[in-house]
């Protein structure tokens, strides 16, 4: 007989939320065969153009999707660099959305329990907030929404999670 323990609280705790404004979301799509070239190109972009958040996933067929969240001030330089990378691979950028914001949070035992992303994403969806992109690590959650929804999304998450001082 094996015994397992699962950390669980009725209302998930967080150490608080950080809200970042003034961001742009660059969404790219490219074929699998060009993923190496795109990756190398991203590594070669100047440090001042480093994304705030990077999320990648496999789309239909042989297509990859890459979301880069960047400060809006460096968007033009980044977009030029990305166009160059993609044009050399025979690809075209999929789109840029300005005026987005990000909410980040972490909490105790996030690596030891399941359901954290589900609670956050579900609470926002229930209130009609569209998530543009998101990322999760073992201890942190990153959620990107249109800047016009940022304050409401922050309030919804504050209502969903219990604050705990670090």
C-alpha positions in Angstrom: 0.0 0.0 0.0 1.3 3.4 -1.0 0.5 6.7 0.8 0.6 10.0 -1.0 -0.1 13.5 0.3 -1.5 16.4 -1.7 -1.2 20.0 -0.6 -4.7 21.5 -0.9 -6.5 24.6 0.5 -10.0 25.6 -0.3 -9.0 29.0 -1.6 -5.6 28.9 -3.3 -3.1 31.2 -1.6 -0.8 33.7 -3.4 1.9 36.0 -2.3 0.2 38.8 -4.3 0.0 40.0 -7.9 2.2 42.1 -10.1 0.6 44.0 -12.9 2.7 45.1 -15.9 1.3 47.7 -18.4 2.6 49.1 -21.7 3.3 45.8 -23.4 2.8 44.5 -26.9 2.2 40.9 -28.0 4.0 39.7 -31.1 2.5 36.5 -32.4 4.5 34.5 -35.0 3.7 31.4 -36.9 6.2 29.4 -38.9 6.7 25.8 -40.2 8.5 23.2 -38.0 11.3 23.1 -40.5 12.2 26.7 -39.8 12.1 26.5 -36.0 15.9 26.2 -35.7 16.4 29.3 -37.8 13.8 31.3 -35.9 15.3 30.2 -32.6 18.8 31.2 -33.6 17.5 34.5 -34.9 15.8 35.2 -31.6 19.0 34.5 -29.7 20.8 37.0 -31.9 18.5 39.9 -31.2 20.1 42.6 -29.1 19.6 42.3 -25.4 17.5 45.5 -25.3 14.8 43.7 -27.3 14.6 40.7 -24.9 11.0 39.5 -24.5 9.2 39.8 -21.2 7.5 36.5 -21.8 7.9 33.8 -24.5 5.4 31.1 -25.1 5.6 28.5 -27.9 3.3 25.8 -29.0 2.6 23.4 -31.8 -0.3 24.5 -34.1 -2.1 22.5 -36.8 0.0 20.3 -39.1 3.6 21.4 -39.3 3.0 24.9 -37.9 4.6 26.3 -34.7 3.2 29.3 -32.8 5.4 31.7 -30.9 4.2 34.6 -28.7 6.6 37.2 -27.5 5.5 39.8 -25.0 7.7 42.9 -25.2 7.7 46.5 -23.9 6.0 48.6 -26.4 8.9 51.1 -26.6 11.2 48.5 -28.2 8.5 47.1 -30.5 9.6 48.7 -33.8 13.2 47.5 -33.5 12.0 44.0 -32.4 9.5 43.8 -35.3 12.1 44.7 -37.8 14.5 42.0 -36.5 11.7 39.4 -36.5 10.7 40.3 -40.1 14.3 39.8 -41.1 14.4 36.4 -39.3 11.2 35.2 -40.8 11.7 36.5 -44.3 15.0 34.6 -44.4 13.0 31.5 -43.5 10.3 32.3 -46.1 7.7 33.1 -43.4 5.5 36.1 -42.5 4.8 37.4 -39.0 1.2 36.6 -37.9 0.5 39.8 -36.0 1.2 42.4 -33.4 -1.2 43.4 -30.6 -0.3 46.6 -28.8 -1.9 47.8 -25.5 -1.7 44.5 -23.6 -0.8 43.9 -20.0 0.4 41.0 -17.9 -0.6 39.8 -14.4 1.9 37.6 -12.7 1.6 35.8 -9.4 3.1 33.0 -7.3 2.3 31.3 -4.1 3.2 28.7 -1.6 3.2 25.1 -2.8 2.5 25.9 -6.4 4.8 23.1 -7.4 3.0 20.6 -5.1 -0.6 21.0 -6.2 -2.7 21.0 -9.3 -5.5 23.3 -10.3 -3.9 26.7 -10.0 -4.0 27.6 -13.7 -7.5 26.1 -14.0 -8.7 28.3 -11.1 -7.2 31.5 -12.6 -8.1 30.8 -16.2 -11.6 29.6 -15.2 -12.3 32.7 -13.1 -11.4 35.0 -15.9 -13.4 33.1 -18.5 -16.4 33.0 -16.3 -16.4 36.8 -16.2 -15.8 37.2 -20.0 -12.1 38.1 -19.9 -10.2 36.7 -22.8 -6.7 35.5 -22.2 -4.4 36.4 -25.1 -1.5 34.2 -24.0 -0.3 32.6 -20.7 2.6 30.8 -19.3 3.1 28.8 -16.1 6.2 27.5 -14.3 6.5 25.3 -11.3 5.8 28.3 -9.0 4.5 31.2 -11.1 1.6 32.1 -13.4 1.8 34.7 -16.2 -1.5 35.9 -17.8 -1.7 38.4 -20.7 -4.9 40.3 -21.4 -5.9 43.4 -23.4 -4.9 46.4 -21.3 -8.6 47.6 -21.2 -9.4 44.4 -19.2 -6.3 44.5 -17.0 -7.8 46.1 -13.9 -10.9 43.9 -14.0 -8.8 40.8 -14.5 -6.6 41.8 -11.5 -9.7 42.3 -9.3 -11.2 38.9 -10.4 -7.9 37.2 -9.5 -7.8 39.0 -6.1 -11.3 37.7 -5.4 -10.3 34.2 -6.5 -7.1 33.7 -4.6 -6.3 34.4 -0.9 -3.4 36.8 -0.2 -0.7 35.5 2.0 2.3 37.6 3.0 5.7 36.2 2.0 
